[in-house]
Structures are given as structure tokens and as C-alpha cells.
Amino acid sequence: MPDSAPQQQLLHLVIGGELTDLDHNTFKNLDDVEIVGLYPNYASAYTAWKAKAQMTVDNAQMRYFIVHLHRLLDPGQESTKEPKPAR
């Protein structure tokens, strides 16, 4: 019998931009921060993050981040353990 229960939606946002320096997560110019997209789960957000990070590998100060929006929207919500992306 197939599982017809909908998968839990855990929203993730992928953003990126150039940092002021490598020691801090401070963007050089907030107007230039790229919103890559909003994703329904960590796996799809990770795929988007990895693609953008690989496109900018030659710029050491360019960084992309995965923001766990589901944790901000519902801080008490339990979620599955998510692996940290490699830098």
C-alpha cells in the first residue's frame, strides 16, 4: 500500500553575496545579496546552494547560505537531523 501522507514542509531559503572579509558573515553590500530561492526541504535547498557555490568558486569572498526558515517560523518544531554543507 503506497504511503499517501504528505511530506512535512520544512522551508529553507538560499541566499548569497560577497562578504566584507572571510572572518565574518557580513555582506559587503546588502543591495547585491542574491536570493536564490525558497525550497520545501533541505535536500532541494542544498542542491541549489551547491550549484551557486560551485559557480563562484573563484571568488573567495562570495558565500551562499542555507537559512532554515522552518526553525524561525516555529522554533519548537522538531526536524530531522540535517547535514551541514561543506565549505
C-alpha positions as CSV (number, residue, x, y, z in Angstrom):
1,M,0.0,0.0,0.0
2,P,1.6,3.3,-1.0
3,D,2.2,6.0,1.6
4,S,-0.2,8.8,0.7
5,A,0.6,11.1,3.7
6,P,2.0,14.4,2.5
7,Q,5.7,15.0,3.3
8,Q,6.3,17.6,6.0
9,Q,7.3,21.0,4.5
10,L,10.4,22.4,6.1
11,L,11.1,25.8,4.4
12,H,14.6,26.7,3.5
13,L,15.9,29.9,1.9
14,V,19.2,30.1,-0.1
15,I,20.9,33.5,-0.3
16,G,24.4,34.6,-1.1
17,G,26.7,37.5,-1.8
18,E,30.1,38.9,-1.3
19,L,31.4,39.2,2.2
20,T,33.4,42.1,3.7
21,D,36.0,39.6,4.9
22,L,36.4,35.9,5.5
23,D,36.2,36.1,9.3
24,H,32.6,37.3,9.4
25,N,29.3,36.7,7.7
26,T,28.8,40.4,6.9
27,F,27.7,41.2,3.3
28,K,29.7,43.9,1.5
29,N,26.5,45.4,0.0
30,L,23.0,44.3,1.0
31,D,21.6,45.6,-2.2
32,D,23.7,43.0,-4.1
33,V,22.6,40.0,-1.9
34,E,21.1,37.3,-4.2
35,I,18.0,35.5,-3.1
36,V,18.5,32.2,-4.9
37,G,15.1,30.7,-3.8
38,L,12.8,29.2,-1.3
39,Y,12.7,25.4,-1.0
40,P,10.4,22.9,0.6
41,N,13.1,20.8,2.1
42,Y,16.8,20.7,3.0
43,A,17.8,18.4,0.1
44,S,16.5,20.8,-2.6
45,A,18.0,23.8,-0.8
46,Y,21.3,22.0,-0.6
47,T,21.3,21.2,-4.3
48,A,20.6,24.9,-5.1
49,W,23.3,26.1,-2.6
50,K,25.9,23.7,-4.0
51,A,25.2,24.8,-7.6
52,K,25.6,28.5,-6.8
53,A,28.6,27.9,-4.6
54,Q,30.4,26.0,-7.4
55,M,29.7,28.8,-9.9
56,T,31.5,31.3,-7.7
57,V,34.4,29.1,-6.5
58,D,37.0,31.6,-7.9
59,N,35.8,34.4,-5.6
60,A,36.9,33.5,-2.1
61,Q,34.7,36.3,-0.6
62,M,31.5,35.1,-2.3
63,R,29.4,32.9,0.0
64,Y,26.0,31.3,-0.2
65,F,24.0,30.2,2.9
66,I,21.0,28.0,3.6
67,V,18.6,29.7,6.1
68,H,16.4,27.2,8.0
69,L,13.1,29.3,7.8
70,H,11.1,26.5,9.4
71,R,13.1,27.0,12.6
72,L,12.4,30.7,12.6
73,L,8.7,30.2,11.9
74,D,8.2,27.5,14.6
75,P,11.2,27.4,17.0
76,G,9.8,24.4,18.9
77,Q,9.3,22.3,15.8
78,E,11.2,19.1,15.7
79,S,13.1,18.4,12.5
80,T,15.2,15.6,11.1
81,K,18.9,16.0,11.5
82,E,20.3,17.9,8.5
83,P,23.9,17.6,7.4
84,K,26.0,20.7,7.3
85,P,27.1,21.7,3.8
86,A,30.8,21.5,3.1
87,R,32.6,24.8,2.5
